[in-house]
């Protein structure tokens, strides 16, 4: 439900934000707010219903920075005089509803345990509504960063935790849908350097651990047509040196050895946070993506049907969610 003009969370905390209605689906008074225009402190409330009237409603969804719902988040709208203030708690899907709001400028506060709180100015107004009770404001996606999410891990050796790491390869099937395969057995370590750009990673993956949920398909993928696990039981990845991507993430230039063939494969990754675990360990999490052609790794088996549409596409999309524990 991200608004066309971008999520409210895209503005810096404390920024005054005016909410402007987009065209409602039914053309009626219950307009959905879809654009956010910044203005100075104490800026205009816009035309329409005067400030200070009660009865407006608002809704939205609280998410993590990566788009996961945040249940139990406290969402508070503080009216200027305090009379029209309201508070709600996000549900299991992260959604919330605020009722009986006062029109005009207000302060929106969003907080959730373990996450960085946000506070900002908003204006509750709809120039097309004729009564406050007709006003329905959509705050869109409110994204909170986890405490420590902006921190890079300290230098040292970090051992990958395979039980909390997911590596998924996705292929196109019949030109229609996606087939996902998970590689469930892996080991490796990250050497975090100072500066962080000098860090390196080494990973070894058991090729026979491929699991798509269909035994016959998995057996075929392990055969010489694809992974050839009998002769090439391990998939390895080694990378050293990272370049900032300009958007808060990094590019790792590494070499993937798959089916006995080595090719350069860059990873786009970002650190999603550091923190301690219940056993006194220090953990770091990364998310990474890559794209490769299986033809580059001597996996050229394919069949076509109809007008030459391939059963499986040659492009593989790789998605990695990784946790590692600092070695003591």
ZIDATA-V840266 format. One line per field, one symbol per residue. ss: DSSP state (2 for helix, 1 for strand, 0 for the rest). phi: phi as a letter, one per 30 degrees, with the letter a starting at -180 (. if undefined). A space follows every 50 residues. Layout:
ss = ???
phi = ???
This chain:
ss = 00000002220000011111100000000000111111000000000000 00011111111111000010000111111000000111100000111111 11011111111000100111111100000002220111111111010000 00000111110222011111111000111111100111111100022201 11111122211000222222220000000000011111111111000001 11111111001111111111111111000001111111111112222000 0001100011011111111111111100
phi = .ddddjdeddddejddbcccdcdddciddddcdbbbcdbdeiddcidjdd djcckdbbblbcbddcjddcdidccbccdecidcdabbcdddcidbbcbh dcdjdacccbbaeibddbbacbbcabdcdcbddddbccdiccccddeidd ddddekcccdcddbbbbbccbdchicbcccbccccaalaccdcbdddcdb bbbbbddddebcjbeddddddddddbdhddcbdccbbbbbibcdcibjcb cccbcccbhibcbdbdccbbdckblccdcidcbbbbcbbabbcdddchcc dabbbhcidddbdddcccbbcbbbcddc
